[in-house]
């Protein structure tokens, strides 16, 4: 159960980081703080749900496109977050949509790798400090 909670937390944090980085880079992508959290939740949930379905569909029908699954699920998740996320994310223009998809995909992939590592590192540091305090 704890692993599931950590995994969901990592997805949410990586989605927030990816969206914020894309917003910082792209002029025609904005975040409206009032709906940002809802948009991140929608994006992360869509990613977790859509990725396996899109992967299965592509494996059955067009295996040559398997490498693009992450990009497709990121695009669809951004679309859903912008439509359903209470105006949390606004993206305008074809080029901005493409760039936002690529940026969010890359950043969320990196964050999904780095965030657990940083959490483990922080946990180990905390345990060491607790042991040092207990020994003193």
C-alpha positions as CSV (number, residue, x, y, z in Angstrom):
1,X,0.0,0.0,0.0
2,X,2.8,2.4,0.8
3,X,4.4,1.7,-2.5
4,X,1.2,2.7,-4.3
5,X,1.0,5.9,-2.3
6,X,4.6,6.7,-3.1
7,X,4.1,5.9,-6.8
8,X,1.1,8.2,-6.9
9,X,3.1,11.0,-5.1
10,X,5.9,10.6,-7.6
11,X,3.5,10.8,-10.6
12,X,1.9,13.9,-9.1
13,X,5.2,15.6,-8.3
14,X,6.7,14.7,-11.7
15,X,3.6,16.0,-13.5
16,X,3.7,19.3,-11.6
17,X,7.4,19.7,-12.4
18,X,6.9,18.9,-16.1
19,X,4.0,21.3,-16.5
20,X,5.8,24.1,-14.6
21,X,9.0,23.7,-16.7
22,X,7.0,23.7,-19.9
23,X,5.2,26.8,-18.7
24,X,8.5,28.5,-17.9
25,X,9.9,27.8,-21.4
26,X,6.8,28.4,-23.6
27,X,5.2,31.8,-23.9
28,X,1.9,30.5,-25.1
29,X,1.5,28.0,-22.2
30,X,0.2,29.4,-18.9
31,X,-0.7,28.0,-15.5
32,X,-3.5,29.5,-13.6
33,X,-2.8,28.7,-10.0
34,X,-6.4,28.4,-9.0
35,X,-6.9,25.3,-11.1
36,X,-3.3,24.1,-11.2
37,X,-3.6,21.3,-8.6
38,X,-6.7,19.9,-10.3
39,X,-5.0,20.0,-13.7
40,X,-2.0,18.2,-12.3
41,X,-4.2,15.5,-10.7
42,X,-6.1,15.1,-14.0
43,X,-2.8,14.9,-16.0
44,X,-1.2,12.4,-13.6
45,X,-4.3,10.2,-13.4
46,X,-4.7,10.3,-17.2
47,X,-1.0,9.3,-17.7
48,X,-1.3,6.4,-15.2
49,X,-4.5,5.2,-16.9
50,X,-3.9,5.9,-20.5
51,X,-0.3,4.7,-20.9
52,X,-1.0,1.0,-20.5
53,X,-4.0,1.1,-22.8
54,X,-2.2,3.0,-25.5
55,X,0.8,0.7,-25.2
56,X,-1.4,-2.4,-25.6
57,X,-3.3,-0.9,-28.5
58,X,0.0,0.0,-30.3
59,X,1.5,-3.4,-29.6
60,X,-1.4,-5.1,-31.3
61,X,-1.9,-2.7,-34.2
62,X,1.2,-0.8,-35.0
63,X,4.3,-2.0,-33.1
64,X,6.5,0.4,-35.1
65,X,5.0,3.3,-33.1
66,X,5.7,1.8,-29.6
67,X,8.4,4.5,-29.0
68,X,5.8,7.2,-29.4
69,X,3.4,5.9,-26.7
70,X,4.7,8.2,-24.0
71,X,4.3,11.2,-26.3
72,X,0.8,10.3,-27.3
73,X,-0.3,9.7,-23.7
74,X,1.4,12.9,-22.6
75,X,-0.5,14.8,-25.4
76,X,-3.8,13.3,-24.5
77,X,-3.2,13.9,-20.8
78,X,-2.3,17.6,-21.4
79,X,-5.4,17.9,-23.5
80,X,-7.6,16.4,-20.8
81,X,-6.0,18.5,-18.1
82,X,-6.5,21.7,-20.2
83,X,-10.1,20.8,-20.9
84,X,-11.2,19.5,-17.5
85,X,-8.7,21.1,-15.2
86,X,-10.7,24.2,-14.3
87,X,-8.6,26.5,-16.5
88,X,-5.4,25.3,-14.6
89,X,-3.5,25.0,-17.9
90,X,-3.9,27.0,-21.1
91,X,-2.0,26.1,-24.2
92,X,-2.5,27.9,-27.5
93,X,-1.1,27.2,-31.0
94,X,0.0,24.0,-32.7
95,X,3.7,24.6,-32.2
96,X,3.1,25.2,-28.5
97,X,1.1,22.0,-28.1
98,X,3.9,20.0,-29.8
99,X,6.6,21.7,-27.7
100,X,4.6,21.3,-24.5
101,X,4.1,17.6,-25.2
102,X,7.8,17.0,-25.7
103,X,8.9,19.1,-22.8
104,X,6.4,17.6,-20.3
105,X,7.2,14.1,-21.6
106,X,11.0,14.5,-21.1
107,X,10.7,16.3,-17.8
108,X,8.2,13.9,-16.3
109,X,10.3,11.0,-17.4
110,X,13.4,12.4,-15.8
111,X,11.5,13.4,-12.7
112,X,10.0,9.9,-12.4
113,X,13.5,8.6,-12.3
114,X,15.1,11.3,-10.1
115,X,12.3,11.9,-7.5
116,X,12.4,8.4,-6.0
117,X,16.2,8.5,-5.9
118,X,16.1,11.8,-4.0
119,X,13.4,10.5,-1.7
120,X,15.5,7.4,-0.9
121,X,18.6,9.6,-0.4
122,X,16.7,11.9,2.0
123,X,15.3,8.9,3.9
124,X,18.8,7.4,4.3
125,X,20.1,10.7,5.5
126,X,17.2,11.0,8.0
127,X,17.8,7.4,9.4
128,X,21.5,8.2,9.8
129,X,20.8,11.4,11.6
130,X,18.3,9.6,13.9
131,X,20.9,6.9,14.6
132,X,23.5,9.5,15.3
133,X,21.2,11.3,17.8
134,X,20.3,8.0,19.5
135,X,24.0,7.0,19.9
136,X,24.9,10.4,21.4
